[in-house]
Amino acid sequence: MLGELFVKVCNQFINEGYPSDCVAGITSIYKGGDQTELKNWRPIANFRPEYRICSKVMTQRVNEFLSRVIGAYQYFGIKGEKAQHILSVLKELVM
């Protein structure tokens, strides 16, 4: 039952977009120091659970698809690839 409801909510988000009241609320969190100074506060977005869950599921599905499509020499933006490895590959290609 919960699975069916989840699928229905995610499909609604995909087909109709996220309602403006569903995405996030912004709250300020006090970091310390003088409370009258703006630099001592930081904003945090409070995403609603259904948005967070659907976004995570869609992100994972897109990443699974991209791993099948992106070529072996595509490194930038791929999770787990390190800049040091990329630089060593480039160095070998140039020399």
C-alpha positions as CSV (number, residue, x, y, z in Angstrom):
1,M,0.0,0.0,0.0
2,L,2.8,2.4,0.9
3,G,4.7,1.5,-2.2
4,E,1.7,2.3,-4.4
5,L,1.2,5.7,-2.7
6,F,4.9,6.4,-3.2
7,V,4.8,5.6,-6.9
8,K,1.7,7.7,-7.3
9,V,3.4,10.7,-5.6
10,C,6.6,10.4,-7.6
11,N,4.7,10.1,-10.9
12,Q,2.7,13.2,-10.0
13,F,5.9,15.1,-9.3
14,I,7.4,13.9,-12.6
15,N,4.3,14.7,-14.7
16,E,3.1,17.9,-13.0
17,G,6.2,19.2,-11.3
18,Y,6.8,19.8,-7.7
19,P,4.2,22.1,-5.9
20,S,5.8,25.3,-4.7
21,D,4.9,24.5,-1.1
22,C,6.5,21.1,-1.4
23,V,10.1,21.9,-2.3
24,A,11.6,23.6,0.7
25,G,11.4,26.1,3.5
26,I,14.4,28.2,4.4
27,T,15.4,28.6,8.1
28,S,18.3,30.5,9.6
29,I,20.5,28.7,12.1
30,Y,22.6,30.6,14.6
31,K,26.3,29.6,14.4
32,G,27.6,31.6,17.4
33,G,28.9,35.1,18.1
34,D,27.0,38.3,17.9
35,Q,23.4,37.5,16.9
36,T,23.0,40.9,15.3
37,E,25.6,40.1,12.6
38,L,24.4,38.3,9.5
39,K,27.7,36.4,9.2
40,N,26.8,34.4,12.4
41,W,23.8,32.9,10.8
42,R,23.5,30.3,8.0
43,P,20.5,29.3,5.9
44,I,19.3,25.8,5.8
45,A,16.7,24.3,3.4
46,N,14.1,22.1,5.0
47,F,13.0,19.8,2.2
48,R,9.8,17.8,2.6
49,P,10.3,14.0,2.9
50,E,8.4,13.1,-0.2
51,Y,10.5,15.5,-2.3
52,R,13.8,14.1,-0.7
53,I,12.8,10.5,-1.3
54,C,11.6,11.0,-4.9
55,S,14.7,13.1,-5.8
56,K,17.0,10.4,-4.3
57,V,15.3,7.6,-6.3
58,M,15.4,9.6,-9.5
59,T,19.1,10.5,-9.0
60,Q,20.1,6.9,-8.4
61,R,18.2,5.7,-11.5
62,V,19.8,8.4,-13.7
63,N,23.2,7.5,-12.3
64,E,22.7,3.9,-13.2
65,F,21.7,4.8,-16.7
66,L,24.6,7.3,-17.1
67,S,27.2,4.6,-16.1
68,R,26.1,2.6,-19.1
69,V,26.2,5.5,-21.5
70,I,29.3,7.5,-20.5
71,G,32.5,6.3,-22.1
72,A,35.6,4.9,-20.4
73,Y,37.5,8.2,-20.8
74,Q,34.9,10.4,-19.2
75,Y,36.0,11.3,-15.7
76,F,34.7,14.7,-14.8
77,G,31.5,14.6,-12.8
78,I,31.7,10.8,-12.2
79,K,31.4,9.8,-8.6
80,G,34.5,8.0,-7.4
81,E,36.9,9.3,-10.0
82,K,39.8,11.2,-8.5
83,A,41.5,14.2,-10.0
84,Q,45.0,12.6,-9.4
85,H,44.0,9.6,-11.6
86,I,42.8,11.9,-14.3
87,L,46.0,14.0,-14.3
88,S,48.1,10.8,-14.5
89,V,46.1,9.6,-17.5
90,L,46.5,13.0,-19.2
91,K,50.2,13.1,-18.4
92,E,50.7,9.6,-20.1
93,L,48.8,10.8,-23.1
94,V,50.8,13.9,-23.6
95,M,54.2,12.3,-23.1
